[in-house]
Amino acid sequence: MEHIELFFKSIFIDNMVFATFLGMCSYLAVSKKVSTAVGLGAAVIFVLAITVPLNWLLDQYLLQPGALGKWLGAEYADYDLSFLSFIMFIATIATMVQLVEIVVEKFSPSLYNSLGIFLPLIAVNCAILGGSLFMQSREIPTLGLATTYGIGSGIGWFLAILAIAAIREKIRYSNVPPALRGLGITFIITGLMAIGFMSFGGMLTGGDDEGAKEEKTAQVEKKVVDDNEKEMANNIKVNE
């Protein structure tokens, strides 16, 4: 259940594009055609699915304060390598992006040419690095959950770029005002889609909020009853 909840939350509620607006450069530049958007989206899913769990391992066994003491001995428990987080995460991401670039160039030269400079730029795509940094800041406890989060975040970014690419292909033949053609109408559509994705916010949290309100109400009622009992006891003592 925890994996399913995290998976859907990372796709719809914490969507990389519509919730945090990460990876917007590639999202806007490579979303003119659906075929190109599908290729880049698949590459982002692959990179996130590999780098997030790998960076989780680095964080747990190398970067966290005292992590070295878990497997090298107590004498290394005082070492803190957390200042290397950005360097290590980016190095892992760049390695995987290089692997993706080699594979795409080998098996799909047309897609490689369509993506152009944006394929190697996945290495510095803030959505890719953001996935690892969010994993670290949210303290995801297990490798399996980190993998689920990476895949879900990648699928969320894929759905976002696929949706905007399909819309941009359609509005190409629409009567868009000259001042809004190109990126203008794209930004407006992206904002409207982000508002739409906000509606998923209650999908996994609505029940928890209702339960919390009921618990808070019960605590307030209990406190009122206790105060009334204390006041009655004080009045009895005064009368005596």
PyRosetta script that sets phi, psi and omega in degrees:
from pyrosetta import init, pose_from_sequence

init()
pose = pose_from_sequence("MEHIELFFKSIFIDNMVFATFLGMCSYLAVSKKVSTAVGLGAAVIFVLAITVPLNWLLDQYLLQPGALGKWLGAEYADYDLSFLSFIMFIATIATMVQLVEIVVEKFSPSLYNSLGIFLPLIAVNCAILGGSLFMQSREIPTLGLATTYGIGSGIGWFLAILAIAAIREKIRYSNVPPALRGLGITFIITGLMAIGFMSFGGMLTGGDDEGAKEEKTAQVEKKVVDDNEKEMANNIKVNE")
pose.set_psi(1, -39.1)
pose.set_omega(1, -179.3)
pose.set_phi(2, -64.3)
pose.set_psi(2, -38.8)
pose.set_omega(2, 178.8)
pose.set_phi(3, -66.4)
pose.set_psi(3, -42.4)
pose.set_omega(3, -179.5)
pose.set_phi(4, -64.9)
pose.set_psi(4, -42.8)
pose.set_omega(4, -180.0)
pose.set_phi(5, -62.5)
pose.set_psi(5, -46.5)
pose.set_omega(5, 179.7)
pose.set_phi(6, -65.0)
pose.set_psi(6, -37.1)
pose.set_omega(6, -179.1)
pose.set_phi(7, -62.1)
pose.set_psi(7, -51.9)
pose.set_omega(7, -178.2)
pose.set_phi(8, -71.5)
pose.set_psi(8, -31.9)
pose.set_omega(8, 178.0)
pose.set_phi(9, -65.5)
pose.set_psi(9, -41.1)
pose.set_omega(9, -179.6)
pose.set_phi(10, -70.5)
pose.set_psi(10, -24.6)
pose.set_omega(10, 178.6)
pose.set_phi(11, -81.5)
pose.set_psi(11, -50.0)
pose.set_omega(11, -169.0)
pose.set_phi(12, -102.1)
pose.set_psi(12, -43.3)
pose.set_omega(12, -173.8)
pose.set_phi(13, -84.7)
pose.set_psi(13, -47.7)
pose.set_omega(13, -179.9)
pose.set_phi(14, -103.9)
pose.set_psi(14, 41.7)
pose.set_omega(14, -179.2)
pose.set_phi(15, -57.4)
pose.set_psi(15, 133.6)
pose.set_omega(15, -175.2)
pose.set_phi(16, -59.9)
pose.set_psi(16, -36.9)
pose.set_omega(16, -177.1)
pose.set_phi(17, -86.3)
pose.set_psi(17, -51.5)
pose.set_omega(17, -169.4)
pose.set_phi(18, -85.9)
pose.set_psi(18, -18.7)
pose.set_omega(18, 179.2)
pose.set_phi(19, -101.1)
pose.set_psi(19, -39.6)
pose.set_omega(19, -176.7)
pose.set_phi(20, -117.5)
pose.set_psi(20, -6.4)
pose.set_omega(20, 178.1)
pose.set_phi(21, 54.6)
pose.set_psi(21, 44.8)
pose.set_omega(21, 175.5)
pose.set_phi(22, -99.0)
pose.set_psi(22, 147.4)
pose.set_omega(22, 179.9)
pose.set_phi(23, 75.7)
pose.set_psi(23, 26.2)
pose.set_omega(23, -175.5)
pose.set_phi(24, -70.3)
pose.set_psi(24, -28.8)
pose.set_omega(24, -177.3)
pose.set_phi(25, -62.6)
pose.set_psi(25, -51.6)
pose.set_omega(25, 177.5)
pose.set_phi(26, -67.9)
pose.set_psi(26, -36.8)
pose.set_omega(26, -179.4)
pose.set_phi(27, -58.6)
pose.set_psi(27, -39.8)
pose.set_omega(27, -178.1)
pose.set_phi(28, -83.9)
pose.set_psi(28, -34.8)
pose.set_omega(28, -172.4)
pose.set_phi(29, -82.5)
pose.set_psi(29, -30.2)
pose.set_omega(29, -173.3)
pose.set_phi(30, -110.6)
pose.set_psi(30, 21.6)
pose.set_omega(30, -177.2)
pose.set_phi(31, -110.6)
pose.set_psi(31, 26.0)
pose.set_omega(31, 178.7)
pose.set_phi(32, -82.8)
pose.set_psi(32, -26.3)
pose.set_omega(32, 179.0)
pose.set_phi(33, -129.1)
pose.set_psi(33, 141.8)
pose.set_omega(33, -179.8)
pose.set_phi(34, -65.3)
pose.set_psi(34, -39.9)
pose.set_omega(34, -177.1)
pose.set_phi(35, -62.3)
pose.set_psi(35, -42.6)
pose.set_omega(35, 177.8)
pose.set_phi(36, -67.8)
pose.set_psi(36, -40.4)
pose.set_omega(36, 179.8)
pose.set_phi(37, -63.2)
pose.set_psi(37, -39.0)
pose.set_omega(37, 178.3)
pose.set_phi(38, -63.4)
pose.set_psi(38, -43.0)
pose.set_omega(38, 179.3)
pose.set_phi(39, -62.7)
pose.set_psi(39, -46.6)
pose.set_omega(39, 179.9)
pose.set_phi(40, -68.6)
pose.set_psi(40, -38.3)
pose.set_omega(40, 178.6)
pose.set_phi(41, -62.4)
pose.set_psi(41, -40.9)
pose.set_omega(41, 177.4)
pose.set_phi(42, -64.2)
pose.set_psi(42, -38.4)
pose.set_omega(42, 178.0)
pose.set_phi(43, -64.8)
pose.set_psi(43, -39.8)
pose.set_omega(43, 179.4)
pose.set_phi(44, -66.2)
pose.set_psi(44, -41.2)
pose.set_omega(44, 177.1)
pose.set_phi(45, -59.1)
pose.set_psi(45, -46.5)
pose.set_omega(45, -178.8)
pose.set_phi(46, -62.0)
pose.set_psi(46, -46.7)
pose.set_omega(46, -177.5)
pose.set_phi(47, -64.7)
pose.set_psi(47, -44.1)
pose.set_omega(47, 179.1)
pose.set_phi(48, -66.3)
pose.set_psi(48, -39.4)
pose.set_omega(48, -179.1)
pose.set_phi(49, -64.6)
pose.set_psi(49, -27.5)
pose.set_omega(49, -179.8)
pose.set_phi(50, -92.3)
pose.set_psi(50, -44.6)
pose.set_omega(50, -171.7)
pose.set_phi(51, -74.9)
pose.set_psi(51, -35.1)
pose.set_omega(51, -178.6)
pose.set_phi(52, -63.2)
pose.set_psi(52, -50.4)
pose.set_omega(52, 176.3)
pose.set_phi(53, -65.0)
pose.set_psi(53, -36.1)
pose.set_omega(53, 177.2)
pose.set_phi(54, -63.5)
pose.set_psi(54, -43.3)
pose.set_omega(54, 178.7)
pose.set_phi(55, -70.3)
pose.set_psi(55, -26.8)
pose.set_omega(55, 173.5)
pose.set_phi(56, -63.8)
pose.set_psi(56, -43.5)
pose.set_omega(56, 177.6)
pose.set_phi(57, -62.3)
pose.set_psi(57, -42.9)
pose.set_omega(57, 177.7)
pose.set_phi(58, -61.6)
pose.set_psi(58, -41.8)
pose.set_omega(58, -178.7)
pose.set_phi(59, -66.5)
pose.set_psi(59, -41.7)
pose.set_omega(59, -175.8)
pose.set_phi(60, -73.3)
pose.set_psi(60, -37.4)
pose.set_omega(60, -170.9)
pose.set_phi(61, -111.1)
pose.set_psi(61, 1.7)
pose.set_omega(61, -179.7)
pose.set_phi(62, -139.3)
pose.set_psi(62, -43.7)
pose.set_omega(62, -167.5)
pose.set_phi(63, -93.4)
pose.set_psi(63, -32.1)
pose.set_omega(63, -178.3)
pose.set_phi(64, -66.3)
pose.set_psi(64, 148.7)
pose.set_omega(64, 175.3)
pose.set_phi(65, -57.7)
pose.set_psi(65, 125.5)
pose.set_omega(65, -178.9)
pose.set_phi(66, 82.2)
pose.set_psi(66, 3.0)
pose.set_omega(66, -177.5)
pose.set_phi(67, -65.8)
pose.set_psi(67, -35.6)
pose.set_omega(67, -179.5)
pose.set_phi(68, -64.4)
pose.set_psi(68, -28.8)
pose.set_omega(68, 179.7)
pose.set_phi(69, -68.3)
pose.set_psi(69, -18.8)
pose.set_omega(69, -179.6)
pose.set_phi(70, -67.9)
pose.set_psi(70, -30.7)
pose.set_omega(70, -173.8)
pose.set_phi(71, -131.4)
pose.set_psi(71, -7.6)
pose.set_omega(71, 176.6)
pose.set_phi(72, -108.4)
pose.set_psi(72, -12.4)
pose.set_omega(72, 179.6)
pose.set_phi(73, 119.1)
pose.set_psi(73, 162.3)
pose.set_omega(73, -175.2)
pose.set_phi(74, -64.0)
pose.set_psi(74, -26.5)
pose.set_omega(74, -177.5)
pose.set_phi(75, -67.7)
pose.set_psi(75, -16.3)
pose.set_omega(75, 178.7)
pose.set_phi(76, -100.9)
pose.set_psi(76, 5.5)
pose.set_omega(76, -174.7)
pose.set_phi(77, -68.1)
pose.set_psi(77, -22.3)
pose.set_omega(77, -177.1)
pose.set_phi(78, -84.6)
pose.set_psi(78, -7.8)
pose.set_omega(78, -178.3)
pose.set_phi(79, -76.4)
pose.set_psi(79, 137.8)
pose.set_omega(79, 179.3)
pose.set_phi(80, -126.8)
pose.set_psi(80, 108.4)
pose.set_omega(80, -178.6)
pose.set_phi(81, -106.2)
pose.set_psi(81, 20.9)
pose.set_omega(81, -176.8)
pose.set_phi(82, -63.6)
pose.set_psi(82, -21.8)
pose.set_omega(82, 179.2)
pose.set_phi(83, -68.4)
pose.set_psi(83, -12.1)
pose.set_omega(83, 179.0)
pose.set_phi(84, -92.8)
pose.set_psi(84, 5.9)
pose.set_omega(84, -173.8)
pose.set_phi(85, -57.0)
pose.set_psi(85, -51.5)
pose.set_omega(85, -176.7)
pose.set_phi(86, -61.2)
pose.set_psi(86, -44.9)
pose.set_omega(86, -177.8)
pose.set_phi(87, -63.5)
pose.set_psi(87, -46.2)
pose.set_omega(87, -177.8)
pose.set_phi(88, -67.1)
pose.set_psi(88, -42.6)
pose.set_omega(88, -180.0)
pose.set_phi(89, -63.1)
pose.set_psi(89, -45.5)
pose.set_omega(89, -178.8)
pose.set_phi(90, -66.3)
pose.set_psi(90, -37.3)
pose.set_omega(90, 178.2)
pose.set_phi(91, -62.5)
pose.set_psi(91, -42.7)
pose.set_omega(91, 177.2)
pose.set_phi(92, -63.0)
pose.set_psi(92, -44.7)
pose.set_omega(92, -179.6)
pose.set_phi(93, -63.8)
pose.set_psi(93, -44.9)
pose.set_omega(93, -179.0)
pose.set_phi(94, -62.2)
pose.set_psi(94, -37.1)
pose.set_omega(94, 178.6)
pose.set_phi(95, -63.7)
pose.set_psi(95, -46.3)
pose.set_omega(95, -179.0)
pose.set_phi(96, -68.6)
pose.set_psi(96, -36.4)
pose.set_omega(96, 177.8)
pose.set_phi(97, -65.0)
pose.set_psi(97, -39.0)
pose.set_omega(97, 177.1)
pose.set_phi(98, -61.7)
pose.set_psi(98, -39.7)
pose.set_omega(98, 177.5)
pose.set_phi(99, -63.9)
pose.set_psi(99, -44.5)
pose.set_omega(99, 178.6)
pose.set_phi(100, -61.4)
pose.set_psi(100, -42.5)
pose.set_omega(100, -179.6)
pose.set_phi(101, -61.2)
pose.set_psi(101, -41.6)
pose.set_omega(101, 178.9)
pose.set_phi(102, -63.6)
pose.set_psi(102, -43.9)
pose.set_omega(102, -178.2)
pose.set_phi(103, -66.1)
pose.set_psi(103, -45.2)
pose.set_omega(103, -179.2)
pose.set_phi(104, -64.2)
pose.set_psi(104, -42.8)
pose.set_omega(104, 179.5)
pose.set_phi(105, -63.8)
pose.set_psi(105, -33.4)
pose.set_omega(105, -178.4)
pose.set_phi(106, -74.6)
pose.set_psi(106, -45.4)
pose.set_omega(106, -169.8)
pose.set_phi(107, -102.1)
pose.set_psi(107, -16.7)
pose.set_omega(107, 179.8)
pose.set_phi(108, -145.1)
pose.set_psi(108, 76.2)
pose.set_omega(108, -179.1)
pose.set_phi(109, -60.0)
pose.set_psi(109, -34.5)
pose.set_omega(109, -179.6)
pose.set_phi(110, -64.8)
pose.set_psi(110, -44.1)
pose.set_omega(110, 177.0)
pose.set_phi(111, -65.4)
pose.set_psi(111, -38.4)
pose.set_omega(111, 178.6)
pose.set_phi(112, -60.0)
pose.set_psi(112, -42.7)
pose.set_omega(112, 179.5)
pose.set_phi(113, -70.6)
pose.set_psi(113, -33.2)
pose.set_omega(113, 179.8)
pose.set_phi(114, -69.1)
pose.set_psi(114, -41.0)
pose.set_omega(114, -179.6)
pose.set_phi(115, -70.9)
pose.set_psi(115, -34.0)
pose.set_omega(115, 176.7)
pose.set_phi(116, 59.6)
pose.set_psi(116, -132.3)
pose.set_omega(116, -174.8)
pose.set_phi(117, -70.8)
pose.set_psi(117, -16.9)
pose.set_omega(117, -173.6)
pose.set_phi(118, -75.9)
pose.set_psi(118, -17.9)
pose.set_omega(118, 176.4)
pose.set_phi(119, -69.6)
pose.set_psi(119, -53.4)
pose.set_omega(119, 175.6)
pose.set_phi(120, -66.2)
pose.set_psi(120, -23.3)
pose.set_omega(120, 179.5)
pose.set_phi(121, -73.4)
pose.set_psi(121, -6.9)
pose.set_omega(121, 172.4)
pose.set_phi(122, -58.1)
pose.set_psi(122, -29.3)
pose.set_omega(122, -179.7)
pose.set_phi(123, -59.3)
pose.set_psi(123, -30.7)
pose.set_omega(123, 179.0)
pose.set_phi(124, -112.0)
pose.set_psi(124, 17.4)
pose.set_omega(124, 175.8)
pose.set_phi(125, -69.6)
pose.set_psi(125, 123.0)
pose.set_omega(125, -175.2)
pose.set_phi(126, -64.5)
pose.set_psi(126, -22.7)
pose.set_omega(126, 177.1)
pose.set_phi(127, -67.9)
pose.set_psi(127, -36.9)
pose.set_omega(127, 179.8)
pose.set_phi(128, -68.4)
pose.set_psi(128, -49.5)
pose.set_omega(128, 178.2)
pose.set_phi(129, -66.6)
pose.set_psi(129, -35.9)
pose.set_omega(129, 178.7)
pose.set_phi(130, -61.5)
pose.set_psi(130, -35.7)
pose.set_omega(130, 177.2)
pose.set_phi(131, -58.9)
pose.set_psi(131, -44.3)
pose.set_omega(131, 179.5)
pose.set_phi(132, -70.6)
pose.set_psi(132, -38.3)
pose.set_omega(132, -179.4)
pose.set_phi(133, -71.4)
pose.set_psi(133, -36.7)
pose.set_omega(133, 175.4)
pose.set_phi(134, -65.8)
pose.set_psi(134, -39.7)
pose.set_omega(134, 176.7)
pose.set_phi(135, -58.5)
pose.set_psi(135, -41.9)
pose.set_omega(135, -178.9)
pose.set_phi(136, -70.6)
pose.set_psi(136, -45.1)
pose.set_omega(136, -176.4)
pose.set_phi(137, -69.7)
pose.set_psi(137, -32.1)
pose.set_omega(137, -179.9)
pose.set_phi(138, -85.6)
pose.set_psi(138, -2.2)
pose.set_omega(138, 175.6)
pose.set_phi(139, 52.9)
pose.set_psi(139, 53.8)
pose.set_omega(139, 176.5)
pose.set_phi(140, -61.1)
pose.set_psi(140, 126.3)
pose.set_omega(140, -165.5)
pose.set_phi(141, -78.7)
pose.set_psi(141, -28.1)
pose.set_omega(141, -172.9)
pose.set_phi(142, -128.0)
pose.set_psi(142, 160.9)
pose.set_omega(142, 178.1)
pose.set_phi(143, -65.2)
pose.set_psi(143, -38.4)
pose.set_omega(143, 179.5)
pose.set_phi(144, -62.2)
pose.set_psi(144, -42.9)
pose.set_omega(144, 178.4)
pose.set_phi(145, -67.5)
pose.set_psi(145, -35.5)
pose.set_omega(145, 177.0)
pose.set_phi(146, -63.8)
pose.set_psi(146, -40.6)
pose.set_omega(146, 177.3)
pose.set_phi(147, -64.7)
pose.set_psi(147, -43.8)
pose.set_omega(147, 177.2)
pose.set_phi(148, -59.8)
pose.set_psi(148, -42.5)
pose.set_omega(148, 179.8)
pose.set_phi(149, -64.8)
pose.set_psi(149, -41.6)
pose.set_omega(149, 179.0)
pose.set_phi(150, -62.8)
pose.set_psi(150, -45.7)
pose.set_omega(150, 179.7)
pose.set_phi(151, -65.6)
pose.set_psi(151, -44.8)
pose.set_omega(151, 179.7)
pose.set_phi(152, -62.1)
pose.set_psi(152, -41.9)
pose.set_omega(152, 178.7)
pose.set_phi(153, -64.4)
pose.set_psi(153, -39.7)
pose.set_omega(153, 177.7)
pose.set_phi(154, -64.4)
pose.set_psi(154, -42.3)
pose.set_omega(154, 178.5)
pose.set_phi(155, -65.3)
pose.set_psi(155, -38.4)
pose.set_omega(155, 177.1)
pose.set_phi(156, -60.4)
pose.set_psi(156, -43.4)
pose.set_omega(156, 178.0)
pose.set_phi(157, -67.2)
pose.set_psi(157, -38.5)
pose.set_omega(157, 178.0)
pose.set_phi(158, -61.4)
pose.set_psi(158, -46.3)
pose.set_omega(158, 179.5)
pose.set_phi(159, -62.5)
pose.set_psi(159, -37.9)
pose.set_omega(159, -179.2)
pose.set_phi(160, -64.6)
pose.set_psi(160, -49.4)
pose.set_omega(160, -177.1)
pose.set_phi(161, -71.8)
pose.set_psi(161, -31.4)
pose.set_omega(161, 177.2)
pose.set_phi(162, -67.3)
pose.set_psi(162, -41.6)
pose.set_omega(162, -179.5)
pose.set_phi(163, -65.0)
pose.set_psi(163, -46.6)
pose.set_omega(163, -177.7)
pose.set_phi(164, -69.2)
pose.set_psi(164, -33.0)
pose.set_omega(164, 177.9)
pose.set_phi(165, -66.3)
pose.set_psi(165, -42.0)
pose.set_omega(165, 178.4)
pose.set_phi(166, -63.9)
pose.set_psi(166, -40.1)
pose.set_omega(166, 179.7)
pose.set_phi(167, -68.3)
pose.set_psi(167, -41.7)
pose.set_omega(167, -178.6)
pose.set_phi(168, -66.6)
pose.set_psi(168, -31.2)
pose.set_omega(168, 175.6)
pose.set_phi(169, -67.0)
pose.set_psi(169, -34.2)
pose.set_omega(169, -179.4)
pose.set_phi(170, -76.5)
pose.set_psi(170, -43.9)
pose.set_omega(170, -175.4)
pose.set_phi(171, -73.4)
pose.set_psi(171, -8.6)
pose.set_omega(171, 176.0)
pose.set_phi(172, -60.4)
pose.set_psi(172, -28.7)
pose.set_omega(172, -179.0)
pose.set_phi(173, -103.8)
pose.set_psi(173, 12.2)
pose.set_omega(173, 179.9)
pose.set_phi(174, -97.5)
pose.set_psi(174, 165.0)
pose.set_omega(174, -179.3)
pose.set_phi(175, -90.5)
pose.set_psi(175, 77.8)
pose.set_omega(175, 179.9)
pose.set_phi(176, -85.6)
pose.set_psi(176, 135.9)
pose.set_omega(176, 177.2)
pose.set_phi(177, -54.8)
pose.set_psi(177, 140.1)
pose.set_omega(177, -175.9)
pose.set_phi(178, -53.9)
pose.set_psi(178, -36.2)
pose.set_omega(178, -177.3)
pose.set_phi(179, -69.5)
pose.set_psi(179, -19.4)
pose.set_omega(179, -176.4)
pose.set_phi(180, -106.3)
pose.set_psi(180, -0.5)
pose.set_omega(180, -177.6)
pose.set_phi(181, -66.9)
pose.set_psi(181, 145.7)
pose.set_omega(181, 179.7)
pose.set_phi(182, 87.4)
pose.set_psi(182, -127.9)
pose.set_omega(182, -175.1)
pose.set_phi(183, -70.8)
pose.set_psi(183, -24.4)
pose.set_omega(183, -178.5)
pose.set_phi(184, -60.2)
pose.set_psi(184, -54.9)
pose.set_omega(184, -179.6)
pose.set_phi(185, -68.6)
pose.set_psi(185, -28.3)
pose.set_omega(185, 178.5)
pose.set_phi(186, -66.2)
pose.set_psi(186, -42.2)
pose.set_omega(186, 177.3)
pose.set_phi(187, -64.4)
pose.set_psi(187, -40.5)
pose.set_omega(187, 179.2)
pose.set_phi(188, -63.1)
pose.set_psi(188, -45.4)
pose.set_omega(188, 179.2)
pose.set_phi(189, -63.9)
pose.set_psi(189, -40.6)
pose.set_omega(189, 178.6)
pose.set_phi(190, -61.6)
pose.set_psi(190, -41.8)
pose.set_omega(190, 177.5)
pose.set_phi(191, -62.6)
pose.set_psi(191, -42.2)
pose.set_omega(191, 178.6)
pose.set_phi(192, -65.5)
pose.set_psi(192, -39.1)
pose.set_omega(192, 177.6)
pose.set_phi(193, -66.2)
pose.set_psi(193, -36.8)
pose.set_omega(193, 177.6)
pose.set_phi(194, -63.3)
pose.set_psi(194, -41.1)
pose.set_omega(194, 176.4)
pose.set_phi(195, -62.0)
pose.set_psi(195, -40.3)
pose.set_omega(195, 178.0)
pose.set_phi(196, -62.8)
pose.set_psi(196, -41.2)
pose.set_omega(196, 179.9)
pose.set_phi(197, -69.0)
pose.set_psi(197, -22.7)
pose.set_omega(197, 176.8)
pose.set_phi(198, -62.8)
pose.set_psi(198, -24.3)
pose.set_omega(198, -179.8)
pose.set_phi(199, -66.7)
pose.set_psi(199, -19.5)
pose.set_omega(199, 177.2)
pose.set_phi(200, -75.7)
pose.set_psi(200, -6.8)
pose.set_omega(200, -175.3)
pose.set_phi(201, -58.0)
pose.set_psi(201, -32.1)
pose.set_omega(201, -179.7)
pose.set_phi(202, -90.0)
pose.set_psi(202, 1.5)
pose.set_omega(202, -175.3)
pose.set_phi(203, -64.0)
pose.set_psi(203, -39.3)
pose.set_omega(203, -177.3)
pose.set_phi(204, -113.7)
pose.set_psi(204, -7.5)
pose.set_omega(204, -175.1)
pose.set_phi(205, -115.1)
pose.set_psi(205, -10.6)
pose.set_omega(205, -175.9)
pose.set_phi(206, -60.3)
pose.set_psi(206, -45.5)
pose.set_omega(206, -180.0)
pose.set_phi(207, -64.6)
pose.set_psi(207, -38.3)
pose.set_omega(207, 179.3)
pose.set_phi(208, -64.5)
pose.set_psi(208, -41.0)
pose.set_omega(208, 179.5)
pose.set_phi(209, -64.5)
pose.set_psi(209, -40.0)
pose.set_omega(209, -179.7)
pose.set_phi(210, -66.0)
pose.set_psi(210, -42.1)
pose.set_omega(210, 178.1)
pose.set_phi(211, -63.7)
pose.set_psi(211, -38.9)
pose.set_omega(211, 179.3)
pose.set_phi(212, -65.6)
pose.set_psi(212, -39.1)
pose.set_omega(212, 178.5)
pose.set_phi(213, -64.0)
pose.set_psi(213, -43.2)
pose.set_omega(213, 179.4)
pose.set_phi(214, -62.9)
pose.set_psi(214, -40.5)
pose.set_omega(214, 179.3)
pose.set_phi(215, -65.2)
pose.set_psi(215, -41.2)
pose.set_omega(215, 179.2)
pose.set_phi(216, -64.5)
pose.set_psi(216, -40.6)
pose.set_omega(216, 178.1)
pose.set_phi(217, -62.4)
pose.set_psi(217, -41.0)
pose.set_omega(217, 178.7)
pose.set_phi(218, -63.7)
pose.set_psi(218, -39.5)
pose.set_omega(218, 178.7)
pose.set_phi(219, -65.0)
pose.set_psi(219, -40.7)
pose.set_omega(219, 178.3)
pose.set_phi(220, -64.3)
pose.set_psi(220, -43.8)
pose.set_omega(220, 179.0)
pose.set_phi(221, -62.3)
pose.set_psi(221, -40.1)
pose.set_omega(221, 179.1)
pose.set_phi(222, -64.5)
pose.set_psi(222, -39.8)
pose.set_omega(222, 179.6)
pose.set_phi(223, -65.0)
pose.set_psi(223, -39.4)
pose.set_omega(223, 178.6)
pose.set_phi(224, -63.3)
pose.set_psi(224, -43.4)
pose.set_omega(224, 179.3)
pose.set_phi(225, -62.8)
pose.set_psi(225, -44.5)
pose.set_omega(225, 179.0)
pose.set_phi(226, -61.6)
pose.set_psi(226, -40.7)
pose.set_omega(226, 179.0)
pose.set_phi(227, -65.0)
pose.set_psi(227, -39.2)
pose.set_omega(227, 178.7)
pose.set_phi(228, -65.3)
pose.set_psi(228, -40.7)
pose.set_omega(228, 178.9)
pose.set_phi(229, -64.1)
pose.set_psi(229, -41.4)
pose.set_omega(229, 178.7)
pose.set_phi(230, -63.7)
pose.set_psi(230, -41.3)
pose.set_omega(230, -179.9)
pose.set_phi(231, -64.7)
pose.set_psi(231, -40.4)
pose.set_omega(231, 178.1)
pose.set_phi(232, -64.6)
pose.set_psi(232, -40.8)
pose.set_omega(232, 179.0)
pose.set_phi(233, -63.4)
pose.set_psi(233, -38.9)
pose.set_omega(233, 178.7)
pose.set_phi(234, -66.9)
pose.set_psi(234, -38.7)
pose.set_omega(234, 178.6)
pose.set_phi(235, -65.2)
pose.set_psi(235, -38.9)
pose.set_omega(235, 178.6)
pose.set_phi(236, -62.3)
pose.set_psi(236, -42.6)
pose.set_omega(236, 179.7)
pose.set_phi(237, -64.3)
pose.set_psi(237, -38.0)
pose.set_omega(237, -179.7)
pose.set_phi(238, -67.0)
pose.set_psi(238, -41.2)
pose.set_omega(238, 179.2)
pose.set_phi(239, -65.9)
pose.set_psi(239, -36.0)
pose.set_omega(239, 178.6)
pose.set_phi(240, -68.6)
pose.dump_pdb("model.pdb")
